Amino acid sequence: MAVTQEQADWFTDAFNKLVGNVDQAILGKKDIIRLVIAALLTGGHVLLEDFPGTGKTVLAKALANTLHGTSSRVQFTPDLLPSDVTGVTIFDQGKGIFEFHKGPIFASIVLADEINRASPKTQSALLEVMEEGRVTIDGVSHDVGAPFMVIATQNPVEQAGTYSLPEAQLDRFLIKTSLGYPDRDTSIALLLDAQNRSRASAVTPIVTADMILTMGALASEVFVDQSVIEYLNDIVAATRDDKHVALGVSMRGALALARAVKTWAISQGRTYVTPDDVRELAVPVLAHRLIVDPESDFAGVKAEEIISRIVVTIEPPAYRAA
């Protein structure tokens, strides 16, 4: 069913209210907040990689507080076990049966803080749940419910005692982005309010879980012309042939971008996707899925630069010759 303009206007208004609510905790970062909320409505997960003290945890908490749902926080450490995340089956002697005790992964918004500090075995505990929305313990599957979103954080400068996320794990994050340091005016505003140690706690719920699901379903119905899909596919295919890339974007990455651009389009009040939507989301959705060739990586070539160059090189549908 085609999305009407009235529905698109309603979606945009609700989307902007969500952004404004989270912005109370993270000043001056509305562009990043828009990306994170778009990921939530698309049914995806977010990886925040940035320097310490830039507000990664505050952003995740503020988003969790915006939703009338459950939230949890897992501090990833080298000694964290998979069962500490997913839950464990325990034998109840009184009842004479095994009972499943849910772990912190059973929440609407899950903050996986410093995810790269956990061992690969513990990181792998997230693979199934991030892809399928369920965990399997002792052969029994347990759904985590919907909406469900993992917001993971990691610090790029603290490499001692960390484990790099494997490609399969990175591929399950819809978006990877960073907050960066605030500008001068925002820094001054934060310093003037230095006594406020918990800005995220001031954020109150304004949306229900059902409304998030409704918005997500509406976004999935946004119209995408075949020429735009072909443009998106050409960008993805180009990553696989680039001389600086050892492994290009997977089909999972292409599908993720195809879903995300719909949400991005309707968040701006449109009932259809444009090539500009693809260009705007190409870097945050695709760059972290690339594996740069070791020699190019040593030479300082960045995945973000590769995606940006490919996007500029490939002509969008509107400029192609008839």
Long-range contacts (C-beta under 8 A, 24 or more apart in sequence): 1-221, 2-221, 2-223, 2-271, 3-218, 3-221, 3-222, 3-223, 3-266, 3-271, 4-271, 5-271, 7-218, 7-271, 8-266, 8-269, 8-270, 8-271, 9-269, 11-215, 11-218, 11-219, 11-266, 11-267, 11-269, 12-266, 12-267, 12-268, 12-269, 14-207, 14-211, 14-215, 15-41, 15-215, 15-267, 17-206, 17-207, 18-66, 18-206, 18-207, 21-62, 21-66, 21-203, 21-204, 21-206, 22-59, 22-62, 22-63, 22-66, 22-203, 24-62, 24-199, 24-202, 24-203, 25-55, 25-58, 25-59, 25-61, 25-62, 25-199, 25-200, 25-202, 25-203, 26-55, 26-58, 26-59, 26-62, 26-179, 26-199, 27-182, 27-186, 27-189, 27-190, 28-182, 28-183, 28-185, 28-186, 29-55, 29-59, 29-179, 29-182, 32-59, 32-177, 32-178, 32-179, 33-59, 34-267, 35-175, 35-177, 35-284, 36-63, 36-151, 36-175, 36-177, 37-63, 37-267, 38-175, 38-260, 38-263, 38-264, 38-267, 39-149, 39-174, 39-175, 39-260, 40-147, 40-149, 40-212, 41-212, 41-215, 41-216, 41-219, 41-263, 41-267, 42-174, 42-216, 42-219, 42-256, 42-259, 42-260, 42-262, 42-263, 43-146, 43-147, 43-149, 43-216, 43-259, 44-149, 44-173, 44-174, 44-175, 44-256, 44-259, 44-260, 45-130, 45-149, 45-150, 45-151, 45-152, 45-172, 45-173, 45-174, 45-175, 46-149, 46-150, 46-151, 46-152, 46-173, 46-174, 46-175, 46-176, 46-177, 47-115, 47-152, 47-153, 47-154, 47-165, 47-170, 47-173, 47-175, 47-176, 47-177, 47-288, 48-151, 48-152, 48-153, 48-154, 48-176, 48-177, 48-178, 48-179, 49-153, 49-154, 49-155, 49-156, 49-176, 49-177, 49-178, 50-153, 50-155, 50-156, 50-178, 50-179, 50-180, 51-155, 51-156, 51-157, 51-181, 52-155, 52-157, 52-158, 54-178, 54-179, 54-180, 54-181, 55-179, 56-153, 56-179, 57-111, 57-113, 57-153, 58-199, 58-200, 59-151, 59-179, 60-109, 60-111, 60-151, 60-153, 61-111, 61-200, 61-201, 61-203, 62-199, 62-200, 62-203, 63-109, 63-151, 64-108, 64-109, 64-111, 65-200, 65-201, 65-203, 65-204, 65-205, 66-203, 66-204, 66-205, 66-206, 66-207, 67-108, 67-109, 67-147, 67-205, 67-207, 67-208, 67-209, 67-212, 68-205, 68-207, 68-208, 68-209, 69-107, 69-108, 69-109, 69-147, 69-208, 69-209, 70-106, 70-107, 70-108, 70-109, 71-107, 71-108, 71-109, 71-110, 71-111, 72-104, 72-105, 72-106, 72-107, 72-109, 72-110, 72-111, 73-104, 73-110, 73-111, 73-113, 74-104, 74-105, 74-110, 74-111, 74-112, 74-113, 75-113, 75-114, 76-112, 76-113, 76-114, 76-115, 76-116, 76-117, 76-118, 76-122, 77-114, 77-117, 77-118, 78-117, 78-118, 78-119, 78-161, 80-118, 80-119, 80-122, 81-122, 82-121, 82-122, 82-124, 82-125, 84-122, 85-122, 85-125, 85-126, 86-125, 86-129, 86-135, 86-137, 87-135, 87-137, 87-142, 88-137, 89-137, 89-138, 89-140, 98-138, 100-137, 100-140, 100-142, 102-142, 103-135, 105-129, 105-135, 105-144, 106-142, 106-144, 106-145, 107-144, 107-148, 108-145, 108-147, 108-148, 108-149, 108-209, 109-149, 109-151, 110-148, 110-149, 110-150, 110-151, 111-151, 111-152, 111-153, 112-150, 112-151, 112-152, 112-153, 113-152, 113-153, 114-153, 114-154, 114-155, 115-152, 115-153, 115-154, 115-165, 116-154, 116-162, 116-163, 116-164, 116-165, 117-161, 117-162, 117-163, 118-163, 119-163, 120-163, 120-166, 123-163, 123-165, 123-166, 123-169, 124-169, 126-150, 126-169, 126-172, 127-168, 127-169, 127-172, 130-172, 130-173, 131-172, 146-209, 146-213, 147-209, 147-212, 147-213, 147-216, 167-247, 167-289, 167-291, 170-288, 170-289, 171-250, 171-252, 171-253, 171-289, 172-252, 173-288, 174-256, 174-260, 174-285, 175-260, 175-284, 175-285, 176-284, 176-287, 176-288, 177-284, 216-263, 218-266, 219-262, 219-263, 219-266, 219-267, 220-259, 220-262, 221-262, 222-262, 222-263, 222-265, 222-266, 222-270, 222-271, 222-272, 222-273, 223-271, 223-272, 223-273, 224-258, 224-261, 224-262, 224-272, 224-273, 225-272, 225-273, 225-317, 227-317, 228-261, 228-273, 228-274, 228-275, 228-278, 228-317, 229-258, 230-317, 231-275, 231-278, 231-314, 231-316, 231-317, 232-257, 232-258, 232-261, 232-278, 234-314, 235-278, 235-282, 235-286, 235-307, 235-310, 235-311, 235-314, 236-286, 238-310, 238-313, 238-314, 239-286, 239-290, 239-306, 239-307, 239-310, 242-306, 242-310, 243-293, 243-296, 244-292, 244-293, 244-296, 244-301, 244-306, 245-290, 245-291, 245-292, 245-293, 245-296, 245-306, 246-291, 246-292, 246-293, 246-294, 247-290, 247-291, 248-290, 249-286, 249-289, 249-290, 250-289, 253-285, 253-286, 253-289, 256-285, 257-281, 257-282, 257-285, 257-286, 260-285, 275-316, 275-317, 275-318, 276-316, 278-311, 278-316, 279-311, 279-316, 282-307, 282-308, 282-310, 282-311, 283-307, 283-308, 283-311
